[in-house]
Amino acid sequence: MTGERTAIEHTSEAYRHDALAVVLRVNGGRLEVLLWQRGAQPQAGRWALPGGPVTATERLGASAARQLAAKVDVRALSHLEQLETRSDPDRHPLARIIATAYLGLVPADADPTLPADTAWQDVQTLPATAFDHGSIVGSGVARLRSKLSYTNLGFALAEPSFTISRLRDVYAAALGYDVSATNLQRVLTRRNAIEPTGQTAVPGRAGGRPATVYRFRSRALEVTDPFATLRPPTAFG
């Protein structure tokens, strides 16, 4: 017991614990992340993930939601899940701060109002980021791309209803490579992830046959193909 008590006392120093959010959306053919520009030192002027300290009475998820509300309407989020915890003692230059990051997704038809210091940034061309936040963004993008291969998570990025052509554009931007509309429809239909709404889209200027409008069968996360992660990333075309 003495050894156990000594170990507990040795590790009882309190550290700050931050909750951060990697919020992603597809817009204009790009996958974007929500960042805010720091106005104070350390690393003033660099771009950071929304978040901050967890209070003594909060759970991590509640803290992430509360702090997101200061930057973006949380109701705009269609999905939120815990991503990872960073505990490198040197991740912050002034103090020992542990951070737990969450992955949040915003559908393509949402356009929440943002504060002046906050903006959507292309994940492929991030500005200079604070601390390890650029690396955490990378983890969020990797998690999204992985889950798109074996779940129905596309529902969280797409509009409530869509043509296959439009859905293809969303998947291509999120995955970072071109996607065949025919293959995407075949895969998602076989997995019972999407269904026709019974409506058709208004034809464009070129005319032609009106496109069928689809929707995701469920707007809650479901595993649709548990073996897809063993396949190459070209499963959608």
N, C-alpha and C positions, 0 to 999 in steps of 0.2 A: 504493500500500500504506500510505503514511503516513496518508493521509486516512481509509482504512478502519480502521486501528489506532486512530486518534484517536476515531473514531465508536464503536468497540467499547468503548474505555476510558470514554468519556463515558456509556455506557449500562450499565456493568457493576455499578452499585449494586444490591445484592440487596434485593428486596421480598418481604414475606410473601405467600404465596399460600394462600388458604383454599379448601376444598372444602365446598360447602353442598348440602343436599338439600331439594327441595320434594316432600314425600311426601303424596299425596292418596288419599282413599278416599271412598266413598259410604256414608252411614250415616243412617238415619231420614229419608230423602228429602233429605238435604243433602250437598253436596260439602264435605269437610273437609280441612284441612291440619294437619300435625303441627308444633307450635311448642313452644319451651321459654322459660320466663321468666327473664331475666337477673337474677342476684343481685348483680352487681358493676358498678361504673362502667367504661366510660361507658354511659349509658342504662340504668341499673339499673331493673328493674321492667318494662321493655318486653319484647315477645315476639319471639323470633328463630328462624331456621331452624337445625336441627341441623347441626353441621359444625365445622370448625376448620382449623388449619394443616396443609398437606401437608408431610410430612417429606422430608428430602433423599434418601431411598431409596425413596419411594413413587411410584407412578403416581396420577393424579388419581382414576380410578375406584376403585382400591383404598383410597385415603384416604377417599373418600366412604362406601364400604361399612364401613370400620373405625369411622368416627365415628358412622354410623347405628347400629351395634351397641351403642353406649353409650346410645342413647335408645330403640331399638325393635329387636326381633328381626329381623335382616336376612332371615332365612328367610321372614318374612311377606310380603316384597316379591314381587310377581308380574311386575314390569317395572322396569327402571332404564336411563335413557339420559341422555347429556349434554344440557343445556338451553342454557346461555349463559355467557359470561364478562363480568363487570363490572370495568372498569378506571378508572372516574372517580377522579382523584387525591384528591378530597374526599369519597369515599363513607364513610370512617371518620374521626372527628374527631381521632384521636391519631396515626395512622400511615398510610403508603401501603400499602394492602392490596388486592391483586387477588383476586377471588373467581370461581371457576367453579362454577356450580350444576348439579345433576342433578335430573331428574324421576323420582320413584319412585311406584309405584302399589301399593295394598294391596287385595286382593279384599274384597268386602262380608262374607264369612263369617269373616274373620280379625279377631281382637281381641287384638292383642299387649299384653303388660303394659308399662306406662309408668312411668318415674320420677316422683316427686312433683312435680317442677318442669316436667313436660311434659304437654301436653294437645292434643286435637284441637279445632280452631277452624273455625267456619263461614267459608268463603272470602268469603261475602257480607257478613259483619259482623265483620271482623278487629278484634282489639284493637289498641292502639298498638304498632307494630312498631319494631324497632331498625334503624338505618341505612337501607339501601335494600331490606330484606327483604320489605316489603309489595309493592313493585314487582316483585320477583323471583317472589313468589307469583303475581302477575298474569300474568307470563310463562309460568309453569308451567301455569296454568289455560288460557291461550290455546293453548298447545301441545297439551294434552290434547284440547281441543274441536276443534281443527283436525284432529288425527289420527283422531278418532272418525269424521270425515266420509269418510275415504278408506282407512282400514285396519281391521283386526279388533281394534283395541286395547281394545275393550269386554271382551275376555276377561280383562284384568288387573284389572277392577273388579268383574266379576260372580262369583257362585259357580260352582263347576265344572259344576253343572247347574241349570236354572231354567225356569220357565214364561215365555212371552212377556210376560205381564203384569208379572212381576217384573223382567224385563230392561228393559221399558219404563220402569219406575221408576228403574232405575239410569242409563239414558241421559238421562232427563229431569233428574235431579239433576246429572249431570255436565255436560250441555249448558246448563243454566240456562233451559230453556223446555220447555213441554209437548210430548210426543211421542205420536203415534198408534201404538198397539200393532200395528194392522193394517199400517200403512206400514212400521214397523220390521221386522216379520217378512218382509214382501215384499222390502224392500231387502237385508236380510242373507241371505235365502235366495237371491235372485238373484245375489248376490256369492259364494255358496257359502261363507259365513262360519260358518253354524250348521247343525246337523243334529239330528233327533230322536234321543233315546236309546232309544226303544222303550218307555219308561215313561210313566205318567201320574201327575199329582199327586192327592193325596187331596182329594176335593171338600170345599168349605167348608160352613158351616151351611145356606146357601141351596140346597145340592145342585147339580143341573145336571150337564152333561156334564164328565167329568174332563178337565183341561187337559193337553195334551201337554207333556212335559218335553224340553227341548233342551240342547245343549252347543255350545261353539265347536269347530269342526273342528280348529283348531290353537290351541295356547296359546303360540305364538311370534309375534312381530310380522310381519304380512304386509300388503302393499299390495293391497287388494281392488278398488279403483276409482280409478285414477290421475287420472281426470277429475272426480272429485267435488268437488275444491276449487274448481272453476270455477262450481259451482252455489250457489244461495242456501242459507243455513243451515237452511232448513226441509225439507231432504231427507228427514228422518226423520218428518215429519208436521206 
